Amino acid sequence: MSPSARNVAQYFSTTVQDSFTLLADTDDPLLVYYIPRRGGVAVQYPLSTAPAPRFQINAYTPLSGFFAGEELTNMNGTLSTTSYLGSLQQLQSEASARGFYITPAPASKAKTRFLVAGYEVTNGRIDVACAQEFIEVVTSTGAIRRVPVPRCFTRQDPTQPYDLDTNVMYRFTSTSASSGSVVAQDLSFQATTLPGWVDTIRFLMATGGQWDHILTAKIDWEIKTSSLTRQARFNVNWQVLFEQASTYAAYHSNSCVDSEVRGFFEQLSQCGAENTCGIRIEYQQTSGAWGPTAPSDANFVNVVTSVQRRLQDELFNEVRKYTPPVNGQISDQRTASFTLRANYDKLALNKNELIYITYNPGPSNVSASTTLNVSCLLGGFEQGSVTWNMDDAGCRALLGQP
């Protein structure tokens, strides 16, 4: 359900609201959909004493190729939108305390973007091709030396140079979040870094630091929502209503244009006494009771439109003015005016009439995003397996451990 129709987030703490985008359900008032704002590396056995991140990393030195003899880093891992169980546990706890139950939201569209040192990876892939070029350098003795200089490009865009001094990845491939599925998803990736990054990554794996300057991902979700189908009812005193319409038409020289007719119905819709204004509108609230206040501005606009459509033909005659084309004109011009209608059937009606209308603002899209970070990882390289940093209270809290 669209947040403008029912703001279910108001029932949760600011901490939960900071961690999730929350949506209500149109049919089940107790169901709450969630979209995580943050996620990270997927972890197996997260509540155990030895959580196992789904991440591997090692260094190797190629014997051939452009980077022969230089140390590179290989890594592969899986990122999860629901890896931060601490936040999810708090959401579950607060939902249960209020009688709600939760489920991941269905997303009609999902766009995944990996950022590698600020460089957006297109199509989930980087593959660098390099060649050597030689430049001539004059030494202090006047001798001329030919110095090899690497020229690198990505295979996706061979027209733009790829800077080995500022970029990180030599090769990078990843999966993308699926559209038409729920927001609880895993993304896997494989990567090989360029030379010169091994020491930096070794330091991160020794301290459990944040990888934001090296690797992050973001998923932009599009959630299709709808609003409740609502009802309004209006009591009509036709004699008073025609008096109001007659006075209004006389003020506008007995010929109203579209915007003036619209203004007439907007004035009527804000009146609360049918014997004074000719009409009284009541709205069905979410509790089922009837009241004079529209649940939202959108509901008011929908009712005004419905009332105008229902009553306009009873009160006014629409007269369309046709302007014939002249030389030089490309299209015809048509305008309309409205004159008061002598509706004797309604004028003879002595009793007030109660009319119900049903309206729905229609579907709308809600945009939300999930940012995926790499952090809290220890080990790898010569130590073999990667472990979770259980010595850090913040890292434990991400997994829902004290």
C-alpha positions, 0 to 999 in steps of 0.5 A, a space after each residue: 500500500 502506498 505510504 500516502 494511504 497508510 503510514 505504517 512506519 509511524 508504529 516503529 522506532 526511529 532506529 527501525 525506520 532508519 534501517 528499513 523502508 516499511 509499507 502496509 498491505 492493502 488487504 491485511 492490516 497486520 502485514 508489513 512489508 520491509 525493504 532493507 536500507 543496508 546490507 553486507 556480506 552474507 554470513 552462514 551460522 550468524 548466531 554461532 560463536 564462529 560465523 562464516 562469511 561467504 567470502 574468500 580472498 588470496 594473493 597470487 603472482 602470474 607468470 605470464 601476461 601483462 602483469 607477470 611477476 606482480 602480485 594480484 589479489 583474487 576474491 569472490 563473495 556474496 552480498 546479501 540484502 538481509 545480512 544485518 540480522 540485528 536490525 531485522 531482529 529489532 524489526 521483528 520484535 517491534 512488529 510482534 509487540 504491536 501484533 504485526 507480522 513482516 515479510 520482504 516487499 515484492 519489487 517490480 524492478 531492480 537496478 544493481 550498481 557496483 561501485 569499484 573505487 567510485 567507478 561504476 561497473 556497467 553490466 556487472 563486468 570489468 575486463 581490462 586490456 593493456 598494451 605497452 607503448 614506448 616514450 622517449 626520455 632524454 637523460 641528464 647526460 643527453 642520452 635518449 631512452 625508450 621507456 615502456 608505458 602501459 595503455 589500458 582500456 576496459 573491454 566495455 569502452 575501449 575509447 576511454 583510458 583506464 587509469 592503473 594508478 586510481 582504479 582498483 579492478 583488473 577483472 570484475 564480474 557480478 550478478 544483479 538483483 532480479 526484478 519481479 521478486 522480493 527484496 531479500 536477495 543475494 548477489 555474488 561477485 568475483 574480482 581480481 585487483 590490479 597490482 599495488 592494492 594487495 597491501 591495502 587489502 591485507 590491512 583491511 583483512 587484518 583489522 576488519 575495516 570498511 571497504 567503502 573506498 574499494 567496493 560497494 553496491 547499491 540496488 534501486 528498487 521500484 515497488 508497485 503500490 496501490 491505495 484503498 478503494 474508498 467510499 464517500 456519500 453525499 446528501 443532496 437538497 436539490 432545491 437548495 442546490 439549484 438555488 446555489 447553482 443559480 446564484 453562482 451562474 448569475 455571478 458569472 453572467 449565466 455562462 461558466 467556463 470549465 474552471 469556474 464550474 470546477 470551483 463551484 463544486 470545490 466550494 460545495 465539497 467543503 460545506 457541511 450542511 445540505 440545507 444551507 449549501 445544497 450538499 453535505 459530503 462524508 468520507 468513510 474512514 479507515 475505521 469504517 466510520 463516516 466523517 466530514 474530513 477526507 483521509 488525504 488531499 488525494 481522497 478529497 480531489 477524487 471525491 470532488 471529481 466524482 461529485 462534479 461528474 455525478 451532478 454536473 449534468 443535472 445542474 448545467 447544460 454544456 455548450 460547445 463553441 466551434 471556431 472555424 479554421 482560417 488561413 494559416 491555422 493548423 488546428 481547429 479551436 473548441 471551447 465550452 461554456 456551461 449554462 444553468 439547466 432547468 431540471 424540473 424532475 429534481 426541482 420537484 424532489 422534496 426529499 433529500 437524496 443520499 448518493 454513494 460514490 466509490 473511488 480509488 486514486 489508482 496505482 503508484 510506484 515507491 522507490 527505495 534502495 539498499 546499499 551493500 557494504 563489505 566490512 568486519 572481515 578477518 583472515 584470508 590470504 595465507 590464513 586460508 578461511 575468512 572469519 567474522 570480526 567477533 572482537 568488535 561489538 559493532 560487528 557482533 551487533 550486525 549479526 544480532 549478537 550481544 
